[in-house]
Amino acid sequence: MTAERAGPRRAVEPLPGLWQGFAATLGRDCRLRFRRRSELANPLIFFALIVTLFPLGLAPDSTLLSGIAPGLLWVAALLSVLLSLDGLFRDDFDDGTLEQLLLAPQPASVLVLAKIVAHWLTTGLPLALISPLLAVMLSLPGHSMGVLMLTLLLGSATLSLVGAIGAALTVGLRRGGVLLSLLILPLYTPVLIFGAGTVRLAVDGAVIAPWLALMGAMLALSLLAAPWAAAAALKLSLDG
């Protein structure tokens, strides 16, 4: 009787869950990046150009090239990731999508994480996959190719996560690229040191497990802190 007097209840539609919001944002960003093929190819072309042109200024000595290969490949990969960071949030900021993203029922950090993952899938992952081809040009020993790819997979993910904080802080600036570089490069230095150092140890046949563990720890720490920090920075940029 009580239910009849109260009248028919309206069906309450549940809000989309965290996974649905994450997957929708990830799929959207990946589709947009694949439609803009020039932006997708720019980091890869930049990476290949650095690795290809740098040996031309040195003597064609395989021993010399093998010695500088770990550092050169990692510096080129770091700069390629940095090149693509300015557009991580800027397009969404310009067309108003970013404001709607922060007003979504899901936590902003989860949706920001989806955008970071999309950036890594279209930037860091391709860089790691093509790195062995370019490493052959630098006479890097074959037994260290797998370690090179693994360090770039771990390191590029950390670079995308940490770089998202700088991209969020500078998204409201018209020419934030230079400021972004100044903010992020000091934070990128440990990743560069451990990444290149691990590959160098692999070339020498030394133990690399502790170094890989440290890179994994940096990735885990970035994964825990960076999405929340980037979401907070985006809110500050929009409020400002």
Backbone as a ProteinNet text record, in pm:
[ID]
protein_1_A
[PRIMARY]
MTAERAGPRRAVEPLPGLWQGFAATLGRDCRLRFRRRSELANPLIFFALIVTLFPLGLAPDSTLLSGIAPGLLWVAALLSVLLSLDGLFRDDFDDGTLEQLLLAPQPASVLVLAKIVAHWLTTGLPLALISPLLAVMLSLPGHSMGVLMLTLLLGSATLSLVGAIGAALTVGLRRGGVLLSLLILPLYTPVLIFGAGTVRLAVDGAVIAPWLALMGAMLALSLLAAPWAAAAALKLSLDG
[TERTIARY]
82.5	0	86.3	191.3	277.2	339.9	382	442.8	342.2	214.5	112	81.2	73.9	44.6	158.1	276.3	389.8	398.8	324.7	326.4	441.7	445.2	553	687.9	784.3	918.8	989.5	1065.6	1145.6	1271	1300.2	1420.8	1543.4	1628.1	1749.3	1859.4	1907.4	2014.3	2148.4	2226.5	2356.4	2451.4	2532.9	2633.8	2737.3	2792.6	2896.7	3010.1	3059.9	3164.1	3298.5	3394.4	3528.9	3586.9	3562.8	3620.4	3559	3426.5	3361.7	3414.7	3430.3	3482.8	3626.8	3706.1	3846.2	3856.1	3778.9	3785.7	3735.1	3629	3575.7	3676	3739.7	3839	3961.2	4004.6	4119.8	4091.5	3973.7	3938.5	3924.9	3866.3	3850.1	3985.1	4074.9	4204.7	4287.1	4279.2	4353	4300.5	4168.1	4109.5	4151.1	4148.9	4188.1	4334	4418.9	4561.2	4588	4515.4	4536.8	4478.3	4382.7	4331.9	4432.5	4507.2	4609.8	4742.6	4760	4876.7	5007.7	5001.7	5125.4	5175.9	5084.1	5123.7	5169.6	5109.6	5148.1	5287.6	5322.3	5452	5565.1	5535.1	5641.3	5741.8	5699.2	5799.6	5885.3	5826.1	5902.2	6004.4	5963.3	6055.4	6167.9	6133.8	6234.8	6334.7	6284.1	6368.8	6463.5	6409.6	6490.8	6594.2	6556.6	6650.5	6769.5	6743.6	6854.1	6952.4	6896.9	6983	7055	6991.3	7052.8	7159.5	7133.3	7224.4	7342.8	7324	7431.2	7558.5	7552	7676.4	7749.9	7679.2	7745.5	7850.1	7834.1	7931	8046.7	8044.1	8150.8	8224.1	8334.7	8409.7	8330.3	8332.7	8258.2	8325.2	8331.5	8396.8	8289.9	8276	8171.2	8189.6	8313.3	8338.4	8291.9	8320.9	8277.5	8125.7	8062.2	7916.7	7850.3	7905.9	7849.9	7858.5	7964.6	7979.8	7880.7	7847.4	7754.5	7610.2	7584.7	7449.7	7347.7	7374.4	7271.7	7229.6	7327.9	7294.5	7226.2	7274	7215	7070.6	7044.6	6908.6	6814	6863	6775.9	6751.7	6853	6832.4	6735.9	6751.5	6661.3	6518.3	6500.3	6365.5	6305	6385	6334.9	6289.8	6370.5	6333.3	6211.2	6195.8	6079.7	5951.9	5958.3	5841.5	5810.8	5914.2	5895	5832.7	5869	5814.6	5663.7	5612.3	5469.5	5385.3	5447.5	5372.7	5285	5326.3	5252.3	5109.2	5087.4	4952.7	4870.1	4920.7	4848.4	4711.4	4703.6	4576.7	4535.2	4622.3	4597.4	4476.5	4462.5	4349.3	4216.8	4211.5	4089.7	4065.2	4170.8	4156.4	4100.6	4147.8	4105.4	3958.8	3909	3770.4	3670.9	3716.7	3625.6	3602.1	3660.6	3639.7	3700.4	3810.9	3880	3793.7	3722	3634.1	3522.8	3466.9	3363.3	3420.4	3544.1	3608.8	3620.5	3655.1	3670.4	3536.5	3427.6	3294.1	3225.3	3289.4	3232.4	3214.4	3120.2	3096.6	3212.9	3297.4	3413.1	3520.9	3607	3718.5	3805.4	3845.7	3926	4058.3	4113.8	4242.6	4234.2	4120.7	4104.2	4099.1	4027.4	4017.4	4150	4220	4352.6	4447.8	4438.3	4522.3	4494.4	4367.3	4334	4400.3	4403.5	4469	4619.8	4678.1	4821.5	4853	4769.1	4789.8	4779.6	4683.3	4670.5	4795	4849.6	4972.9	5087.6	5098	5206.9	5188.8	5066	5041.2	5076.6	5063	5088.9	5224.2	5298	5429.9	5538.2	5529	5632.6	5643.2	5530	5532.2	5592.7	5553.2	5618.9	5768.3	5809.4	5952.5	6028.8	5971.5	6038.1	6043.4	5939.4	5934.3	6033.1	6055.3	6147.4	6291.2	6313.3	6448.4	6550.4	6516.8	6618.4	6666.2	6576.4	6617.2	6721.3	6701.4	6796.8	6922.3	6907.9	7024.8	7123.5	7073.4	7162	7255.8	7205.1	7288.2	7402.7	7382.3	7484.2	7570.4	7558.1	7639	7617.5	7495.9	7465.1	7461	7525.8	7526.5	7385.3	7368.9	7236.2	7179.1	7265.1	7212.6	7153.3	7176.4	7122	6998.3	6953.3	6835.4	6709.9	6692	6574.6	6573.4	6690.8	6700.1	6669.9	6717.1	6687.1	6536.9	6468.4	6323.5	6253.3	6296.2	6231.4	6250	6370.5	6392.7	6313.8	6302.6	6223.9	6075.2	6027.5	5886.9	5858.2	5942.8	5923.3	5947.9	6057.8	6095.2	6002	5957.8	5868.6	5734.2	5687.8	5563.5	5581.2	5696.4	5724.4	5735.1	5797	5809.3	5672.1	5581.6	5447.2	5372.6	5386	5315.3	5368.5	5499.4	5558.4	5536.5	5550.4	5531.7	5390.4	5292.4	5153.2	5133.2	5209.9	5197.8	5240.7	5354.9	5400.4	5306.4	5253.8	5159.7	5032.4	4989.4	4869.3	4894	5012.5	5043.3	5054.9	5096.5	5120.7	5013.6	4904.6	4805.2	4736.6	4727.6	4660.5	4748.8	4875.7	4969.3	4977.9	4984.5	4989.5	5120.1	5229.2	5360.1	5422.3	5364	5410.1	5514.6	5558.1	5652.5	5785.4	5840.3	5969.6	5958.4	5853.6	5833.2	5812.4	5741	5720.2	5852.9	5942.3	6073.3	6151.4	6147.5	6220.6	6166.3	6035.3	5973.6	6001.5	6001.9	6002.3	6142.3	6233.5	6365.7	6437.7	6434.4	6498.8	6437.2	6306.1	6240.3	6268.6	6304	6336.1	6477.6	6562.6	6703.2	6723.6	6657.3	6677.8	6636.9	6528.4	6484	6589.1	6644.6	6748.8	6872.3	6913.6	7033.4	7015.7	6903.4	6881.6	6854.2	6784	6755.5	6880.2	6959.7	7083.6	7184	7188.7	7281.5	7249.1	7121.8	7082.6	7123.8	7102.7	7143.2	7294.6	7367.3	7513.4	7562.6	7498.6	7534.7	7504.2	7392	7358.5	7461.7	7512.7	7616.8	7742.8	7773.6	7892.6	7871.1	7748.2	7719.1	7704.5	7680.4	7667.2	7523.3	7503.2	7370.1	7284.3	7164.7	7077.1	6948.4	6924.5	6798.2	6772.1	6870.6	6843	6806.6	6870.1	6840.4	6699.5	6660.4	6524.2	6422.1	6456	6365.6	6346.8	6454.6	6444	6358.7	6373.6	6289.8	6143.4	6118.8	5981.7	5925.3	6009.7	5964.3	5930.6	6011.3	5981.9	5850.6	5826	5700.6	5582.5	5595.9	5486.6	5456.9	5562	5542	5476	5518.7	5458.4	5313.3	5284.5	5147.5	5054.1	5105.8	5023.8	5002.1	5104.2	5098.2	5063.3	5113.8	5102.7	4958.6	4869.3	4732.7	4662.4	4678	4614	4677.4	4808.8	4876.2	4838.7	4832	4794.9	4650.3	4560.9	4421	4408.9	4481.8	4479.8	4537.5	4643.8	4702.6	4607.9	4533	4435.5	4326.3	4282.8	4179.3	4232.3	4358.7	4418.4	4430.2	4467.4	4482.7	4348.8	4244.2	4112.1	4056.3	4079.5	4031.2	4104.1	4233.2	4311.9	4275.6
-120.6	0	126.1	121.5	240.4	271.6	165.8	185.2	238.7	192.7	240.3	386.4	427.3	567.4	658.8	608.8	692.5	711.5	628.8	641.4	565.6	556.5	481.8	549.8	467.8	521.5	537.1	640.8	661.9	574.8	517.9	436	526.4	500.6	580.4	516.9	588.9	537.5	558.6	452.4	467.5	550.2	625.7	703.4	609.5	647.7	563.8	539.5	415.7	380	434.9	409.9	458.4	396.3	265.7	198.2	249.2	272.3	322.6	461	547.7	680.9	676.2	591.4	576.5	524.5	418.7	358.5	454.5	530.3	624.4	735.5	789.5	895.5	843.1	723.5	662.7	638.2	580.7	555	681.9	785.3	911.9	973.5	978.3	1040.5	962.3	830.5	749	772	780.1	804.4	941.2	1042	1176	1180.8	1110.2	1110.8	1038	931.7	860.1	936.9	1023.6	1107.2	1216.7	1263.6	1365.4	1294	1238.6	1153	1230.8	1356.2	1435	1452.5	1483.2	1497.9	1364.1	1257.1	1124.5	1087.1	1129	1090.9	1183.1	1304.7	1401	1350.7	1295.2	1245.6	1133.1	1043.9	933.6	985.2	1081	1137.6	1212.6	1287.7	1361.3	1264.8	1156.6	1054.4	993.4	958.8	897.3	995	1122.2	1220.9	1242	1251.7	1272.6	1155.7	1034.3	916	898.4	938.4	921.1	1026.3	1151.1	1259.7	1271.1	1233.1	1251.8	1177.1	1051.5	983.1	1046.6	1126.4	1189	1290.7	1344.1	1439.9	1376.2	1242.5	1170.9	1080.9	1028.3	934	803.6	740.4	615.4	498.5	508.5	407.3	332.8	204	126.4	122.3	121.6	120.3	250.2	362.3	492	502.2	461.8	469.2	378.5	259.9	168.7	226.7	303	361.7	472.9	551	662.8	623.9	503.6	464.1	471	416.1	422.7	565	653.5	791.5	864.1	842.7	910.6	867.6	738.4	688.7	740.6	746.7	792.6	943.6	1020.2	1165	1193.8	1123.1	1142.9	1106.2	996.2	956.2	1057.8	1106.9	1206.3	1333.2	1382.1	1504.1	1482	1361.7	1331.6	1332.3	1275.3	1279.3	1422.4	1498.6	1638.5	1719.6	1687.2	1758.2	1742.4	1627.6	1599.1	1637.7	1682	1706.4	1831.3	1931.1	2056.9	2037.7	1939.1	1915.9	1818.8	1775	1675.7	1725.3	1849.1	1906.6	2029.1	2081.8	2212.4	2212.1	2110.6	2107	2102	2022.7	2015.2	2145.7	2214.6	2343.6	2447.9	2446.4	2546.6	2531.1	2407.1	2388.5	2368	2381.3	2370.8	2230.2	2129.9	1991.6	1966.1	2030.7	2008.1	2049.9	2159.4	2204.6	2103.8	2048.6	1946	1818.9	1788.8	1670.1	1681.1	1799.2	1818.7	1824.5	1847.4	1849.6	1714.3	1615.1	1481.1	1418.9	1322.1	1259.7	1174.1	1128.6	1049.1	1140.9	1088.3	1170.1	1220.3	1345.7	1405.6	1332.8	1280.4	1212.3	1086.8	1018.6	896.7	933	1037.6	1078.4	1136.5	1207.8	1258.5	1141.9	1039.4	920.9	855.8	853.4	797.5	876.1	1008.2	1090.1	1066	1045.1	1018	883.1	783.4	650.7	658.9	736.7	753.4	819.2	915.7	980.7	881.1	796	697.7	593	550	449	498.9	629	684.3	753.6	760.6	824.8	734.8	704.3	625.6	483.5	418	280	270	353.6	346.6	375.8	468.9	497.7	374.6	304.4	183.8	74.1	65.2	-41.6	-20.5	105.7	130.2	149.8	157.3	182.6	76.1	-54.8	-151.2	-127.9	-81.9	-55.4	55.9	159	269.4	233.1	144.5	103.3	24.5	-45.4	-118.5	-22.1	97.8	197.1	245.5	235.7	281.5	166.3	50.5	-67.4	-111.7	-94.6	-141.9	-294.3	-362.6	-509.5	-568.6	-677.9	-738	-785.4	-828.4	-882.1	-772.9	-646.6	-537.6	-473.9	-522.7	-464.2	-478.9	-596.3	-617	-525.3	-504.7	-414.5	-270.9	-231.4	-97.9	-77	-174	-161.8	-157.9	-242.2	-247.1	-116.4	-61.8	65	178.7	177.5	282.1	265.9	143.2	121.7	175.8	140.9	189.8	339.8	384	524	618.5	581.8	671.4	686.8	580.1	591.8	691	684.1	780.4	921.7	936.2	1068.2	1126.1	1043.2	1091.8	1134.3	1055.9	1088	1217.3	1228	1348.4	1468.8	1449.2	1558.5	1611.9	1528.3	1573.9	1683.5	1680.2	1785.1	1919.3	1920.4	2044.2	2090.5	1995.7	2033.2	2093.2	2041.4	2095.6	2235.5	2259.5	2391.3	2499.1	2461	2559.4	2558.7	2484.8	2471	2603.3	2691.7	2819	2925.4	2895.8	2992.6	2973.2	3081.7	3071.8	3010.3	3046.2	2993	2928.1	2815.3	2748.4	2641.9	2624.2	2517.9	2533.7	2655.7	2680.4	2664.8	2720.3	2707.9	2562.5	2489.1	2346.8	2272.8	2303.8	2238.9	2272.1	2398.3	2438	2371.1	2348.7	2285.6	2136.1	2071.9	1926.2	1866.4	1931.4	1871.6	1833.6	1915.3	1869	1741.1	1723.8	1602.8	1482.5	1508.6	1400.8	1346	1422.8	1383.7	1247	1214	1080.6	967.6	986.2	882.7	862.3	972.8	963.7	891.1	925	863.8	714	673.9	531.7	455.2	517.8	449.6	422.8	528.1	511.4	425.4	440.2	360.5	212.2	178.9	38	-25	46.9	-5.3	-20	75.7	69.7	-51.4	-80	-197.9	-326.6	-326.1	-444	-468.2	-360	-374.2	-437	-398.5	-450.6	-588.1	-636	-766.6	-766	-650.3	-639.7	-670.1	-676	-702.4	-576.7	-592.7	-477.3	-483.2	-593.3	-608.2	-494.5	-450.6	-338.6	-209.6	-185.1	-63.4	-68.7	-184.5	-199.4	-185.3	-235.8	-221.8	-74.6	3.4	146.3	218.1	178.6	239.9	202.7	78.5	38.9	114.1	139.6	215.9	360.1	420.5	556.8	560.3	455.9	449.7	434.9	348.8	329.2	457.1	526.1	652.1	757.3	764.5	860.6	825.2	695.8	651.7	687.6	685	718	868.7	947.4	1090.3	1178.6	1144.9	1236.6	1264.5	1165.3	1198.7	1297.5	1281.1	1373.5	1512.1	1517.4	1646.8	1716.3	1641.6	1701.6	1749.9	1673.7	1716.6	1845	1854	1976	2094.9	2069.7	2176.9	2223.8	2132.2	2170.4	2259.7	2225.7	2307.9	2447.1	2455.3	2585.8	2665.7	2599.1	2668.1	2719.1	2641.5	2683.3	2794.7	2787	2892.6	3023	3010.5	3131.8	3196.3
0	0	0	76.3	85.3	-48.8	-118.4	-248.8	-348.9	-338.1	-430.8	-406.3	-276	-246.4	-291.7	-278.9	-318.2	-468.2	-543	-687.4	-747.9	-879.6	-945.3	-925.1	-892.3	-872.2	-1005.9	-1017.1	-1136.7	-1131.4	-1244.1	-1252.4	-1249.6	-1155	-1140.3	-1223.4	-1323.3	-1408.3	-1339.9	-1324.4	-1259.9	-1345	-1276.6	-1348.5	-1409.4	-1521.5	-1580.5	-1481.9	-1477.1	-1383	-1424	-1338.2	-1364.1	-1490.5	-1506.7	-1622.7	-1753	-1752.9	-1874.2	-1911.1	-1810.7	-1838.4	-1884.9	-1821.7	-1861.9	-2004.6	-2035.6	-2168.9	-2276	-2245.9	-2344.4	-2373.9	-2271.1	-2291.6	-2364.8	-2328.4	-2395	-2543	-2572.8	-2712.4	-2793.3	-2733	-2804.2	-2838.3	-2741	-2765.1	-2867.1	-2861.5	-2959.3	-3100	-3113.9	-3247	-3299.7	-3214	-3257.9	-3299.6	-3227.1	-3260.6	-3391.7	-3418	-3543.5	-3662.6	-3638.3	-3746.7	-3782.2	-3684.2	-3709.1	-3728.4	-3845.2	-3867.3	-3865.8	-3903.7	-3901.5	-3758.7	-3665.1	-3526.4	-3469	-3515.7	-3469.1	-3516.1	-3636.9	-3693.8	-3652.4	-3609.5	-3577.9	-3474.8	-3360.4	-3264.5	-3321.1	-3399.9	-3458	-3559.1	-3641.8	-3740.2	-3669.7	-3566.9	-3490.5	-3426.5	-3369.8	-3308.5	-3411.1	-3527.1	-3631.1	-3686.5	-3700.2	-3754.5	-3662.1	-3532.4	-3437.9	-3443.8	-3437.8	-3435.8	-3568.7	-3678.6	-3810.4	-3838	-3801.1	-3834.8	-3739.1	-3615.9	-3518.2	-3556.8	-3601.5	-3638.6	-3755.6	-3839.2	-3951.7	-3908.3	-3788	-3736.8	-3663.8	-3655.1	-3586.9	-3685.1	-3641.5	-3724.4	-3735.4	-3851.6	-3869.6	-3797.8	-3665.9	-3583.8	-3505.3	-3529.2	-3463.8	-3312.8	-3267	-3122.6	-3058.2	-3123	-3072	-3071.5	-3181.8	-3191.1	-3088.6	-3067.7	-2968.4	-2828	-2801	-2669.1	-2640.1	-2742.7	-2721.4	-2748.3	-2800.4	-2841.7	-2728.5	-2608.5	-2502.8	-2468.9	-2449.7	-2416.3	-2529.4	-2652.4	-2767.2	-2790.3	-2784.6	-2805.3	-2697.8	-2575	-2468	-2473.6	-2505.8	-2520.3	-2634.4	-2746.1	-2860	-2823.7	-2751.2	-2710.3	-2613.6	-2519.7	-2423.4	-2494.5	-2588	-2660.1	-2748.5	-2802.9	-2886.2	-2803.5	-2683	-2593.8	-2553.7	-2521.6	-2482.4	-2595.7	-2719.1	-2834.6	-2845.6	-2804.7	-2821.4	-2700.9	-2591.7	-2468.8	-2475.5	-2551.4	-2553.2	-2602.8	-2689	-2740.3	-2660.1	-2543	-2464.5	-2421.3	-2373.2	-2328.1	-2409.1	-2494.4	-2555	-2647.7	-2732.1	-2824.7	-2749.4	-2643.7	-2563.1	-2488.1	-2451.8	-2385	-2481.3	-2605.1	-2703	-2742.5	-2754.7	-2798.6	-2684	-2560	-2445.8	-2395.2	-2459.9	-2417.1	-2280.4	-2251.5	-2124.9	-2006.3	-2021.9	-1913.4	-1888.2	-1996.4	-1982.2	-1919.8	-1951	-1895.3	-1743.6	-1695.9	-1552.5	-1480.2	-1554.6	-1494.4	-1499.8	-1556.6	-1569.1	-1431	-1418.2	-1287.2	-1237.4	-1329.2	-1286.9	-1228.9	-1143.2	-1092.1	-1205.7	-1196.3	-1303.2	-1320.2	-1212.6	-1222.3	-1308.2	-1303.7	-1385	-1533.4	-1568	-1707.5	-1757.3	-1670.9	-1707.9	-1731.8	-1647.9	-1667.2	-1802.3	-1843.7	-1974.7	-2087	-2074.1	-2176.2	-2177.5	-2059.4	-2052.7	-2116.5	-2089.4	-2149.5	-2301.4	-2351.9	-2496.8	-2554.6	-2482.6	-2528.2	-2533.4	-2430.6	-2429.7	-2539.6	-2562.2	-2665.2	-2804.8	-2826.5	-2959.7	-2971.3	-2861.6	-2864.7	-2806.8	-2678.6	-2613.4	-2665	-2684.2	-2733.7	-2873.6	-2970.7	-3102.7	-3096.5	-3010.8	-2997.6	-2949.7	-2853	-2802.2	-2907.7	-2990.4	-3090	-3204.3	-3242.2	-3354.4	-3308.6	-3177.2	-3126.9	-3168.5	-3173.3	-3217.4	-3360.1	-3447.5	-3585.2	-3591.4	-3512.1	-3510.4	-3432.3	-3334.1	-3256.8	-3342.1	-3443.5	-3534.1	-3604.9	-3640.4	-3707.4	-3618.1	-3486.1	-3391	-3340.1	-3403.3	-3367	-3223.2	-3172.8	-3038.4	-3040.2	-2946.3	-2946.6	-2942	-3011.2	-3022.2	-2890.5	-2796.6	-2670.9	-2581	-2614.5	-2533.4	-2595.4	-2708.9	-2774.3	-2688.8	-2630.4	-2546.1	-2425.5	-2365.6	-2251.2	-2294	-2411.6	-2463.4	-2476.6	-2535.8	-2551.8	-2417.5	-2324.2	-2193	-2117.5	-2119.9	-2050.4	-2113.8	-2246.3	-2312.4	-2282.9	-2271.4	-2236.4	-2096.6	-2001	-1864.4	-1854.9	-1914.7	-1901.9	-1974.3	-2095.2	-2169.7	-2099.6	-2032.7	-1955.6	-1840.4	-1773.5	-1667	-1722.8	-1840	-1901.8	-1935.1	-1985.1	-2017.5	-1891.8	-1785.3	-1660.4	-1599.3	-1587.1	-1527.3	-1619	-1749.9	-1844	-1844.9	-1809.4	-1806.2	-1703	-1596	-1493.9	-1551.6	-1620.8	-1684.2	-1793.1	-1872.4	-1978.5	-1920.1	-1805	-1741	-1685.6	-1632.6	-1576.2	-1683.3	-1803.3	-1910.2	-2018	-1996.9	-2102.8	-2135	-2037.5	-2060.8	-2123	-2143.1	-2201	-2351.3	-2424.4	-2570.1	-2618.3	-2557.1	-2595	-2472.6	-2434.2	-2313.8	-2338.3	-2464.5	-2495.2	-2424.8	-2426.8	-2363.3	-2211.9	-2154.2	-2009.7	-1970.1	-2054.4	-2028.9	-2022.3	-2115.7	-2115.9	-1989.3	-1946.6	-1826.8	-1701.8	-1699.2	-1582.8	-1576.2	-1691.4	-1694.9	-1703.9	-1773.8	-1795	-1665.2	-1558.9	-1434.7	-1379.6	-1396.1	-1347	-1436.4	-1561.7	-1655.1	-1634.8	-1568.4	-1557.2	-1491.9	-1378.9	-1320.9	-1414.8	-1488.9	-1582.1	-1690.8	-1740.3	-1842.5	-1789.5	-1668.1	-1610.6	-1592.6	-1535	-1509.6	-1639	-1732.9	-1859.2	-1939.3	-1962.5	-2038.9	-1962.6	-1830.5	-1751.5	-1754.6	-1755.4	-1760.8	-1893	-2002.7	-2133.8	-2139.8	-2083.7	-2084.3	-2004.9	-1892.5	-1814.3	-1890.8	-1964.3	-2043.8	-2153.3	-2212.9	-2314.5	-2254	-2130	-2063	-2001.3	-2003.6	-1945	-1795	-1735.6	-1589.8	-1546.9	-1415.6	-1360	-1374.1	-1427.5	-1451.7	-1371.9	-1299.5	-1227.4	-1128.7	-1048.1	-956	-1027.5	-1140.8	-1216.5	-1275	-1326.1	-1377.8	-1265.6	-1146.4	-1032.5	-995.3	-1001.7	-972.8	-1077	-1203.1	-1306.6	-1286.9	-1246.4	-1216.3	-1097.6	-997.1	-880.5	-918.8	-1005.8	-1052.3	-1129.8	-1210.3	-1284.3	-1189.8	-1088	-992.9	-915.5	-873.1	-800.7	-889.4	-1014	-1107.6	-1134.7	-1144.5	-1171.2	-1056.5	-936	-819.6	-804.9	-834.3	-803.6	-923.2	-1042.6	-1156.9	-1200.3	-1211.8	-1257	-1164.8	-1033.1	-940.1	-949.1	-959.5	-971.3	-1101.3	-1211.2	-1339.4	-1337.6	-1275.7	-1266.4	-1184.6	-1074.4	-992.9	-1070.9	-1148.1	-1227.3	-1337.4	-1395.8	-1498.2	-1438.7	-1320.7	-1254.6	-1225.7	-1183.4	-1158.8	-1288	-1396.1	-1524.5	-1576.1	-1557.6	-1603.4	-1516.5	-1386.5	-1296.8	-1320.6	-1362.6	-1385.5	-1517.4
[MASK]
++++++++++++++++++++++++++++++++++++++++++++++++++++++++++++++++++++++++++++++++++++++++++++++++++++++++++++++++++++++++++++++++++++++++++++++++++++++++++++++++++++++++++++++++++++++++++++++++++++++++++++++++++++++++++++++++++++++++++++++++

